Amino acid sequence: MDRIGIFARHPVAGRVKTRLSPALPAELAARLYAAMLEDTLAAARGAELDRTLWWADDGPARGDAGLAERRQEGPDLGERMTAAMNAMLVSPIDRAVIVGSDCPALAVEHFAAAFAAMDGADVVLGPSEDGGYWLVGMRRRTAVAIFRNIQWSSPTTLTDTLAQAKRAGLPVRTLPTLPDVDTPDDLAGLVAALAAGRRESCGPATREALREMGLVP
């Protein structure tokens, strides 16, 4: 079975997207994050695959039909993704991807591309512009070795992970690079892309949130 895991936090002001300050106050940063999460979940729903929302914190359940919800386990991102992958890769024929919830350009076709890429690789990575990745996919549990000894949330996260895959002898394929939204510069880039008419830069919920903030028409 093919499975999708979405890593997310509850959109609480002051707890999510704090690096968007001072461009956005905490309440608006949380509103933008909630919109990006909605678009991420919509893209995953469109893939019509088994879906699990992995929360990083405690809070109310969404209760969406067809969406399982679980708590992330582990002290750092590598251990949390390892636990999630092990939970999703139940049998030898299972394949799974994990995505974050702050990549506004993520669309349903990216999931199709990720699973197609796994036909010839044990690991699939979707690079992000900040040196990390917006998606990681695997088709066997032993591939979680790539999560060891990684400097997370750094400009070298992707290159560290690729090096780990090489050391483990795991074939890797990469998807197109996409931006995420962490900083005021990232936000400015998204607004500029929408102003240039690139509607594929984000989903409808994110676009509506930016419109309500007066950042796009």
NORMO-V721393 format. One record per backbone hydrogen bond with DSSP energy under -1.0 kcal/mol. NH is the residue of the N-H (numbers start at 1). CO is the residue of the C=O. E is the energy in kcal/mol with one decimal. If there is no record, write none. Layout:
# NORMO-V721393
nh:co:e
NH:CO:E
NH:CO:E
This chain:
# NORMO-V721393
nh:co:e
3:95:-2.4
4:50:-2.8
5:97:-2.9
6:52:-2.7
7:99:-2.9
8:54:-2.3
12:10:-2.4
15:12:-2.3
20:17:-1.4
21:18:-1.3
23:20:-1.1
24:20:-1.4
29:25:-2.5
30:26:-2.2
31:27:-1.8
32:28:-2.6
33:29:-2.3
34:30:-2.6
35:31:-1.8
36:32:-2.4
37:33:-2.5
38:34:-2.1
39:35:-2.2
40:36:-2.3
41:37:-2.6
42:38:-2.2
43:39:-2.3
44:40:-2.2
45:41:-2.5
46:42:-2.1
48:45:-1.4
50:2:-1.2
52:4:-2.2
53:68:-3.3
54:6:-3.1
55:70:-2.9
56:8:-2.4
67:64:-1.7
68:51:-2.2
70:53:-2.4
72:55:-3.3
80:76:-2.2
81:77:-2.7
82:78:-2.2
83:79:-2.3
84:80:-2.1
85:81:-2.8
86:82:-2.5
87:83:-1.7
88:84:-1.8
89:85:-2.8
90:88:-1.6
94:91:-1.7
95:1:-2.2
96:138:-2.5
97:3:-1.9
98:136:-2.7
99:5:-2.4
100:134:-1.0
106:103:-1.9
110:107:-1.6
112:108:-1.4
113:109:-2.2
114:110:-2.0
115:111:-2.3
116:112:-2.1
117:113:-2.1
118:114:-1.1
119:116:-1.5
120:117:-1.5
122:171:-1.3
123:171:-1.9
124:137:-2.2
125:173:-2.3
126:135:-2.6
128:132:-2.1
129:178:-1.2
131:128:-1.7
134:126:-3.0
136:98:-2.0
137:124:-2.9
138:96:-2.7
139:122:-1.2
143:140:-1.7
144:141:-2.2
145:142:-1.5
146:143:-2.1
147:144:-1.9
148:145:-1.5
152:150:-1.1
157:154:-1.6
158:131:-3.1
160:156:-3.1
161:157:-2.0
162:158:-2.6
163:159:-2.0
164:160:-2.0
165:161:-2.3
166:162:-2.2
167:163:-2.3
168:164:-1.9
169:166:-1.1
170:165:-2.8
173:123:-2.1
175:125:-2.5
178:127:-2.1
181:102:-1.9
187:183:-2.2
188:184:-2.6
189:185:-2.1
190:186:-2.0
191:187:-2.5
192:188:-2.4
193:189:-2.1
194:190:-2.2
195:191:-2.3
196:192:-1.5
197:194:-1.6
198:193:-2.4
199:197:-1.6
201:198:-2.0
202:199:-1.3
207:203:-2.2
208:204:-2.4
209:205:-2.2
210:206:-2.3
211:207:-1.9
212:208:-2.5
213:209:-1.4
214:211:-1.4
215:210:-2.6
